[in-house]
Amino acid sequence: MKRIIAIVCAALLCTAFTAPVREDPLMRYARDTWRSLTASVDPGTHLIADNIDGTLTTPSRYTSPTNIGAYMWSAVVARDLGIIKPREAHGRIAKTLAALASLERHGPSGMFYNWYDPASGAVLRTWPDDGSTVHPFLSSVDNGWLAAALMVVRNAVPALRGQAEALLRPMDFGFYYNPVSRGPDVKAGALRGGFWDVKPSGCSVQGNYRGRGQDVFYTCHHYDTLNSEPRIASYIGIALGQIPAEHYFALWRTLPDTCDWGWAEQKPVGSWTSHMGVPVFEGAYRYKGLQLVPTWGGDMFEELMPDLFVPESTWGPRSWGINHPRHVRAQIIHGLQEAKYGYWGFSPASNPAGGYREYGVDAIGQQSDGYTSDQERTTVDHGFGDCRPAQAEPASYGDGVVTPHAVFLALPYARREAVDNLARIARDFDAYGPGGFYDAVAVRSGTVARRHLALDQGMIMAALGNLLGRDALRRYFTRGQVERAVKPLLRIEEFNV
């Protein structure tokens, strides 16, 4: 009997030791997401397309600096997670750097144009989808994301440091910086949204902040709110010594609480203070028992995309360290309790009905007609004190649109909830394909945007690279200039949260 039991136990042990190990679902997501990115790369130019269909067969015929940057930092993540070998990562990034070096750019500023043909590398002057005219534009935020990728590459792949530096060195973010955007009495200003080097048909402002080369035609708007994704360009400009550090405090936390700003989403709570000689209104919004500094539209990637590269919560424990988890909590509350979608994660993405659209939680965005979470554009209006009366809360919400990349961004602040949310999205909808999660899902109708955007897939890779690789991407980006220049700034401030 003992001999029989021993044989049976041995067999059971053998089975236990040879049973396949179940892969971490986050690693599976990373492998499949990387597949969508490689499928989007043109084999001739080594430039990635802006998007590709869900079957990974038809890439778009346009790309941007952000897309190209997202591909390069994703290659670093794929290497670090063991998805590809170091030699493959080196080869892919080297070829893309060589392609970037051949692209036409604006000489005096060193900046790249916003749209290129990934098959030829030519600047787009006609939109490939409909033949409309494109006025070549140079975006501050898109060049910021490309510069961020170059800064990652120079530390992550030392053999390519020279190539990355050669592309980064001419890029001057001071070309976008208007030092008097808040008036002559404030000692710092904001970045323009970008400029055209030929006068466009719409609104523009002629000028040249650097005085190099001919005048350009700036956008009529500035990126003058802090909690939005353009702050990556602010961080880089400050780190490179092209923008004064005071610029960080010249950006609005919220717009002020007077009736001059009464069009904003809600009347903020807060008071004025001063940092580095710059007057700062430390404002905040209130939402469902939370107090937080809002984004512009109420979406996740404005709040958390820069955090993929700068450890904002660690460097700013009294500001971002409180604000980031509260934004994630607000999105969870909206999706599960307020709108009762059963899912959460709202950010600009592909529209399941076609095209592209901004999604967010309207109440935590400063824009009065901010980004909504459903297809019906259900808005809230809490009023602005005595300046504008509040409106009744919505009775219900419509076809909510969740965007998986927004859930990945939340991983550092609500890992259990995010992993569960992703698993349920994949289980309950036809939302996952050979290239990972499709870009967006309308959860009441079940309509899925079956394509992959390089930007959104790049955010997923960056989030997983940090989570599974112990903040490697942040370390690559911040080592040296960024840490010396930006870390002390973030330590100064305490948000009104």
N, C-alpha and C positions, 0 to 999 in steps of 0.2 A: 504493500500500500504506500509506504514512504517513497519507494522508488517511482511509483506512478505519479504521486504528487510532485516529486522533484522534476519529472519530465514535463508535466503540465506547466509548472511554474517557469521552467526554463523556456518553454515555448511562449508563454505570456510575456516574459521579459524580453525575449527576442523580438516579439511583435512591438512591444513598447519602444524599444530602441531603434527600430527600423521604420516606425510610422513617420510619415512626412510631417515636417514642422510647418505649422500654419504661418504664412507671412503676415507681418504687421500690415493692416489695411493702409496705413499712411505710406508705407514703402510701396505698396501696390499702386496707390494713387500717384506717387512720384514717378514710377516707371512708365505708367500709361500717359501721364501728362507730358513727360519728356518725349514720348513717341509722337505726340501731336506736334511738338515743336520741330523735331527733325523732319517730319513729313512736310513742313511748311517752308523749308529752306530750298532756295533755287540752287540746283547743282552746279550751275555755271558761275554765278556771281557770289554764292555763299551768303546771300542776303535773305532774311526771313520775310515771308509775306505777313501782312497784317492779320489775316485770318484764313482758316481752312474749313471746309465742310466736315461734317461728322464722320464721313467715310474715309477721310484723310486722302482724298484724291484731287480736290480742286482748290488750290490756294488762290487767294485774291491777287490782283495785279497792282497792288500798291503796298508800300511799307513806310515806316516812320522811324526817326531816331529812337523813340521809346521801344518800338518793336525790336530793333536791332540790339539795343542794350539788354532787353529782357532775354533774348536768346543767349547772349554771352554770359550773363550771370547765371542763367539756368544751366549752361554747360559746366560752369564751375560747381554748381550744386550736384549735377549728375555725376561728376567725377568724385566729389567728396562722399556721396552716398553709395559709391561703388556700382552705379548703374552703367557707367562707361569707364574705360581705362584712362589713366592720365594722358597717354599718348593721343588717344582720340580727342579728348577735350582740348589738348594743346593744338592739334591740327585744325579742329573746327574753329576755335577762337582766332588762331593765326590767320586763317583764310578770310574770316570776317573782318579782322583789323585791316588786312590788305585791301579788301573791298572798300572799307570806309575811307582809306587813304586816297582812293581814286575818285570819290564822289565830289561833285561840285559843292562848294560851300561859300559862304559870304566872307570874303577875305579880311576886311577890317575887324570883324568881330570873331572870326574863327568858328562861327556857328553853322550848323547844318540846316538845310531846308526841311520842311515838315513832311513832304511826300516825295518818294522816289519810286521808280519802277524796279521791282526786285529782280526782274529778268535782265535788265540792261544797266541799271544803276543811274539812269537819267532822271533829272528833276522833272516831276510831273507838271505839265502845263495844261493838260486835258484829262479830266477824270475818266478813268477807263470804263466805269460802269455805265455812264450816260452821255459821255462826250462833252460835258459842261466845262467851262473854262476854269482853270486853277490859277490863282495869282500866287506865285511862290512866296511862302511865308516862313518866318523863322521864329519858332515858339520858345519862350523861356523855359517852360516846364518840360517840354519834350527834350530839349537839349540838356536839361537837368538830369533826366533819367539816363540819357546816353552817357553823360559825364560820370554819373554814379557807377555805371557798368565799367567804364574805363578805369575808375579808381579801384573797383573791386579786382579787376584783372591785373593791375600792376602789382598788387600785393599777393594775389592768389596764384598767379602764374609768373614767377620771377623771370623766366626766360623770355616772356613777352612784355616785360616792363617797359623796355625802350620803345616798342611799337605803340603801346597804350599811351605813354607819356607824350610821344610825338603828336598824337591826335588830341590829347587833352590840353597841351600847353597853349595852343593858340586860342582856346575857347575863353572868351572874356565876358563874364556875366555882368560886369559893370556896364556893358553896352545897353542893358535893359533897365538899369537902375536910375530912377528919377528921384534925386535927393530932396525935392521940395513937393512931393506929391501930397503931403498933409499940410502944406503951407510953409511960408518962410520962417515961421516962429518955431517949427519943430525941426530938430537937428538931424533927422533921418527921414528917409522916404521908402518907397515901395518899388517893386519890379513891374514894368509893363508886361502885358500878356505876350508881347512879341512885336515883330515889325516886318514890313515888306521893304524890299530894296527898290521896288518900283511902285509908284502911287497906285493904290487900289481904287475900286469904284466906290466903296463905302466910306465910313468914318475912319479917319486917321489923323495923326498929329505929326507934322514934319519936325525933325530934329536930329540930334546926334550927341548923346550924353558923353561920349568919349572924344569927340572932335577928330576922329580918324576916318578918312575916306569921305565919301559924299554923304549928305543927309539921307536918312531913312524915314520910313513912315510908320510910326508906332501905333499900336492899338489905342483906342480911346479909353480903355479900361486898364486898371492896375490889378495885380494880385495883392490886395491890401488887407486880407484877413489871414490870420496866422494858421488857423486850423483848416488847412486845405493842402492838397498834394503838392502845389507849387513851392511849399517850404523846403523841398529838397534842393531846389535851385538856390534858395536863400542860404541854406547850410553850406552848399558848395561854394557860392560866391564869397561868403564870409571866410571859409577855410582857406580859399586860394588868395585871400587878401584883396579881392576885387570889389568888395562891398563892405562898408563899415559894420562892425558888430552891432552898433546901435540900431541898424535896420531891423533886427529881430524884434525889438520892442516897439518899433513904429507901426507894426501890423496890428490890426484890431483883434482883440480876443472876442468881444462882441462889439457891435456898433453901439454908440452911446445911448443913454436912456432918455433923451429929450425928444420932443415931438418932431424935430428936424429929421429924425430917423424913424419916425412913426410908421413907415411902410414895412419895417422889418417884421419877422415872424412873431416875436413877442417882446414885451418890455423886459429888458434884462434886470437882474439884481447885481449891484456892484458899486464900486467907488473908484475915484481916480487916485493914482499913485505915480511914482516916477522911478524909472530904472535907467541907469547910465545917462541921466539928464533928459530922457525922453518921457513925456507924459503918457501914461498907460491907463486906460479904463479897464479895470479888472472886473469884467462883466461875466455873467453866467446865465444860463436858462434853467428853468425847472421843468421836469417831466416825470410824472408818476412817482413822486417821492425822491427823485434824483436831482442833484444840482451839478451841472456840467458846462464846460465851454463848448458851444455848438460848432459844427462844421458849417460850410456855406449851404450845402444842399441836404444834409442829414444822412449821408451815405457812409459806408464803411471805409472805402479806399481813401477818401480825403483824410479821415482820422488816422488810418493805420498803415497806408503804404509807405510813407517816410520812415515809420518805425521799423520797417523791414531792414533798413540800413543803418539808422541811428538808434542806439538803445535809449530811446527817449524816457522810458519809465525809470530806468536806472539813473540816468544823468539828471533827470528832472523829477525826483521823487515827490515833490510837493505840487507839481503841475501835471505833467503827462502821466506820472505814476498813479495818479488818482483818476485822471480824465479817461485814459484808454479803457480801463475795465468798466467804467461807468457807461461809455458809449456802447460797448459790447452788451452790457446788461440792458440798456435801453432798447437795443435791437431785439434782444430775446423777449423782453416784455411786450414789445409791439407785435412781434410775430405770433407769440403764443397766447397772450392774454388780451391785448387790446383789439387787434384785428382778427385773432383766432384762426390764423391760417393753419396752425399745426407745425409750421416750419418758420425759419428765420434766416436773415442774411440778405441785406438789401444794398445794392451798389450799382452804378452805371454798368450796363452790359448789353448784349444782344437782346432785342425785343422778340419774345416768342411769336409775335404777330408779324415780324419782319423789321429789318433795319436795326437801329441802335437807339437806346433810350436811357435816361437817368432814372434810377430807382433809389429810394431812401426812406427814412422816417421823417416825414414833413416837420413834425414838431421840434426836432432837434437840429434843424437847419435854419440859418439866418435868412435865407431867401424867402420872401413872404409867400410866393407861389412855388415853394420848394419841391424837391424831388418826392414823389409819392411812391407808395409801396405796391399799388395795384394798377391794373390796366385802365381802370375807370378814372384814375387821377383823383382819388378821394383825398381832400385836403382838410386841414384843421386851421382854425384862426382863433388864437387865444387873445387877440386884441393887443393894444399897446397902451395900457392904462387909460387915462382920460383922452388920449390922442386918437384912439380907434377902438370902438367897442368890440368885445369878443362875440364870436358866433357860436351857435350850438355845436356840440360835439357830433361827429358823424354817427348815424344810427347803426351803420355797418360798413364793412369794407368789401371790395369786390374780388377780382381775380388777382390775388397777390403774386408777385414775381420774386422768387428767391434766386440768388446768384451765388453759386458755390464758391467762387473765389473770395467772396465776403466772409464766408464761414471759415475758410482757411486762415484769413487774416486774424480771426478771433482766437485762434488756437492758444497763444500764450496767456490769454486772459480767461478762457473758459474751455479748457481742453476737453473735459468730459462731455459737456453740452455740445461742443462743436463736432466731436467725433460721432456722437449719437445722431446729431442732426444730419450730418453727411450720409451716414449709413441709412437713415430713413428716406432721404431724398433718392439715393440710389435704389433702394428697395421698392419704393412706392410709385416711381415714375420711370419712364424709359429715358433716364437722364444720364446714363453712363455708357460710353462706347469704347472703341479701341484706343482712343486718345484721351481717356479719362472723362471727367464730368463735362457734359455739354454746358454751354455758356449760361443758360438761364431756364427756369421752369415756372410757368404760370400754374400755381398749385391747385386752383379750383377746377380749371378746365383740363389740366394735365398737358397743356400745350408746351412743347419743348423747343427752345432755340438750338437746333442741332448743328452747331458750329463751334469752333474754338478760336478765341482771340489770343494772339501772341501776348498781348499785355496781360490779360487775365490769367493765362497759363503761366506766364512769368511770375506773377504774384504768388500763385500756388507753389511753384518751385522754390521761390525765395522763402516763403513761410515754412515749408517743409525742410529746407536746408538749414534754417536757424533752429527749428524745433528738434530735428533728428541729428543735427551736426553741432550742437552746443554753441549756437550763435556765431557760426563761422562766417556767414555773410556779413554780419555786422562788424566783426573783427577785421575782415579784409577791407571794408569800406572806411572804417574810422581810424585805422592805424596811421599815426603820424599827424598830418595837418588837421584833419577833422577833429580828432580828440583834443588836440591842443587849443583849437579855436572855439569849438562849439560846446564842449563839455562844461566849461566855466559859465557860459551863458545860461544854460538850462538849470544850473544849480541856483541861480539868483532868485528865481521867481516862484511865488506861491499863487496858483490859480484860486479864484473865489469859488471853490468847490467843497 
